[in-house]
Amino acid sequence: MPVPTEMESDQARTMALEAYADTILPGEKRWPGDRAVAGVSQGGGAVAAGALEVLRSAEGGMAPALDALADGLNAHARGYAAEAGIELDPEVPPFVSLDYAHRVQLVQRLTDRAHPEREAWVSLAMFSTIAFDAGSHTSTVEALAAGHAGLNTIGFRPPDADGLWRFGTYSYGRQLARPHPDTTPSGSPA
């Protein structure tokens, strides 16, 4: 078997990380032959919401560990497949080769309290969730304008026409405090 090129290794790692993010917050396939996204849900999941962009961002601090995590995930998938008697497809990374139900079982093992690598796998899951819930890799206004899968799913309201958020009704159904008397009309303290 030929040694994979750096590009092939990068693509395999990306696919494995996408498959992990999709296991945490599943979405629909991006195209008919998409193998990383299992396609068990309608609408966009963590991958469509930008999980890889969030993971790779310098601000998150996970970027330096991603190659090792992807390689580790594939190693765990090979072990899981051997234990379960699953024949892996050599055309895709081992974790991607697992069907969704087996991906879930493996992720449950990796995030179990007793697993020695738990913190790394939980961190990877949390970043997938952050991408979906907040679109933290881009501005909220831009994310909403682009139809961000997570923000749309959770019903995040777009800003007013001037780009600011105002809430005509109080979120708790009542005013909790009166504004300070020196507050300017824009809401800033004087």
C-alpha positions as CSV (number, residue, x, y, z in Angstrom):
1,M,0.0,0.0,0.0
2,P,1.5,3.4,-1.0
3,V,2.3,5.9,1.7
4,P,-0.3,8.7,1.6
5,T,0.8,12.1,0.5
6,E,0.6,15.0,3.0
7,M,-2.6,16.3,1.2
8,E,-4.2,12.8,1.4
9,S,-3.3,12.7,5.1
10,D,-4.8,16.2,5.7
11,Q,-7.9,15.2,3.8
12,A,-8.3,12.0,5.9
13,R,-7.8,13.9,9.1
14,T,-10.4,16.5,8.0
15,M,-12.9,13.8,7.2
16,A,-12.3,12.0,10.6
17,L,-12.8,15.3,12.5
18,E,-15.9,16.1,10.4
19,A,-17.3,12.7,11.1
20,Y,-16.7,13.2,14.9
21,A,-18.4,16.6,14.8
22,D,-21.3,15.1,12.8
23,T,-21.7,12.3,15.5
24,I,-22.0,15.0,18.2
25,L,-24.5,17.2,16.2
26,P,-25.7,15.3,13.1
27,G,-26.8,17.0,9.9
28,E,-27.7,16.0,6.4
29,K,-25.2,15.0,3.8
30,R,-23.7,17.9,1.9
31,W,-23.7,16.0,-1.4
32,P,-24.9,12.4,-2.2
33,G,-21.5,10.7,-1.8
34,D,-20.6,12.5,1.4
35,R,-19.0,9.9,3.7
36,A,-17.9,12.1,6.6
37,V,-21.5,13.4,7.3
38,A,-23.7,10.4,8.0
39,G,-26.9,12.1,7.0
40,V,-29.0,10.9,9.8
41,S,-30.7,14.3,10.4
42,Q,-32.4,17.0,8.3
43,G,-30.8,20.4,8.0
44,G,-27.3,21.4,8.9
45,G,-25.4,19.9,11.9
46,A,-22.1,20.8,13.4
47,V,-20.1,20.4,10.2
48,A,-22.4,22.8,8.3
49,A,-22.3,25.2,11.3
50,G,-18.5,25.5,11.0
51,A,-17.1,23.0,13.5
52,L,-13.8,22.6,11.6
53,E,-13.4,26.4,11.4
54,V,-13.9,26.7,15.1
55,L,-11.5,23.8,15.9
56,R,-8.8,25.2,13.6
57,S,-9.1,28.8,15.0
58,A,-6.1,30.1,16.9
59,E,-8.4,31.5,19.6
60,G,-9.8,28.0,20.6
61,G,-6.4,26.5,21.3
62,M,-7.3,23.1,19.8
63,A,-5.5,23.6,16.4
64,P,-2.1,22.2,17.5
65,A,-3.7,19.0,18.7
66,L,-6.0,18.3,15.8
67,D,-3.7,16.0,13.7
68,A,-3.0,13.9,16.8
69,L,-6.7,13.8,17.7
70,A,-7.7,12.7,14.2
71,D,-5.0,10.1,14.1
72,G,-6.0,8.9,17.5
73,L,-9.7,8.8,16.5
74,N,-8.8,6.6,13.5
75,A,-6.7,4.3,15.7
76,H,-9.5,3.9,18.2
77,A,-11.9,3.2,15.2
78,R,-9.5,0.5,14.0
79,G,-9.5,-1.1,17.4
80,Y,-13.3,-0.8,17.8
81,A,-13.8,-2.3,14.3
82,A,-11.5,-5.3,15.1
83,E,-13.3,-5.9,18.4
84,A,-16.8,-5.7,16.8
85,G,-15.8,-7.7,13.7
86,I,-16.4,-4.8,11.3
87,E,-14.6,-4.7,8.0
88,L,-13.5,-1.1,7.4
89,D,-13.6,0.5,3.9
90,P,-10.0,1.3,3.0
91,E,-11.1,4.1,0.7
92,V,-12.0,6.3,3.7
93,P,-10.5,6.9,7.2
94,P,-11.4,4.2,9.7
95,F,-13.8,6.4,11.8
96,V,-15.5,7.6,8.6
97,S,-15.9,4.0,7.6
98,L,-18.0,3.2,10.7
99,D,-21.8,3.6,10.3
100,Y,-23.5,6.2,12.4
101,A,-24.6,3.8,15.2
102,H,-21.0,2.5,15.6
103,R,-19.6,6.0,15.6
104,V,-22.0,6.9,18.4
105,Q,-20.9,3.8,20.4
106,L,-17.2,4.6,19.9
107,V,-17.7,8.3,20.9
108,Q,-19.6,7.2,24.0
109,R,-16.6,5.0,25.0
110,L,-14.1,7.8,24.3
111,T,-16.1,10.3,26.4
112,D,-16.9,7.9,29.3
113,R,-15.6,9.1,32.7
114,A,-13.3,6.2,32.9
115,H,-11.6,6.7,29.6
116,P,-8.0,8.1,30.1
117,E,-8.3,10.4,27.0
118,R,-11.8,11.7,28.0
119,E,-10.9,15.3,28.3
120,A,-9.6,15.6,24.8
121,W,-12.7,13.9,23.3
122,V,-15.1,16.0,25.4
123,S,-13.2,19.1,24.3
124,L,-13.6,18.1,20.6
125,A,-17.3,17.6,21.3
126,M,-17.7,20.9,23.0
127,F,-16.1,22.8,20.1
128,S,-18.6,21.1,17.7
129,T,-21.4,22.3,20.0
130,I,-20.0,25.8,20.2
131,A,-19.9,26.1,16.4
132,F,-23.5,25.1,16.2
133,D,-24.8,27.1,19.1
134,A,-22.8,30.3,18.5
135,G,-21.1,30.3,15.2
136,S,-18.1,31.7,17.0
137,H,-15.8,31.6,14.0
138,T,-17.6,34.5,12.4
139,S,-19.7,37.6,13.4
140,T,-23.2,36.8,14.5
141,V,-24.6,39.2,11.8
142,E,-22.6,37.5,9.1
143,A,-23.5,34.1,10.3
144,L,-27.2,34.9,10.3
145,A,-27.0,36.5,6.8
146,A,-25.3,33.4,5.5
147,G,-28.1,31.1,7.0
148,H,-25.9,29.6,9.8
149,A,-27.4,26.2,10.5
150,G,-27.2,26.3,14.3
151,L,-28.3,29.8,14.8
152,N,-31.3,29.3,12.5
153,T,-32.2,26.0,14.2
154,I,-32.2,27.5,17.7
155,G,-34.2,30.5,16.4
156,F,-31.6,33.2,17.0
157,R,-33.4,36.4,16.0
158,P,-31.6,38.7,13.5
159,P,-30.7,42.3,14.4
160,D,-32.8,45.2,13.6
161,A,-32.2,47.0,10.2
162,D,-29.5,49.1,11.7
163,G,-27.5,46.0,12.9
164,L,-28.4,46.3,16.6
165,W,-30.5,44.0,18.7
166,R,-33.4,45.5,20.5
167,F,-36.0,43.6,22.5
168,G,-39.4,45.2,22.5
169,T,-40.6,42.7,25.1
170,Y,-38.7,41.6,28.1
171,S,-37.3,38.1,27.9
172,Y,-38.7,37.3,31.4
173,G,-42.0,38.8,30.5
174,R,-41.4,41.8,32.8
175,Q,-38.9,44.6,33.3
176,L,-36.3,43.5,35.8
177,A,-34.7,46.9,36.4
178,R,-35.2,50.5,35.3
179,P,-32.4,52.0,33.2
180,H,-30.0,54.3,35.0
181,P,-31.2,58.0,34.6
182,D,-28.0,58.9,32.9
183,T,-28.3,56.2,30.2
184,T,-28.2,57.7,26.7
185,P,-30.9,57.0,24.1
186,S,-28.6,54.4,22.5
187,G,-28.4,52.5,25.7
188,S,-24.9,53.5,26.7
189,P,-24.0,54.8,30.2
190,A,-23.4,58.5,30.3
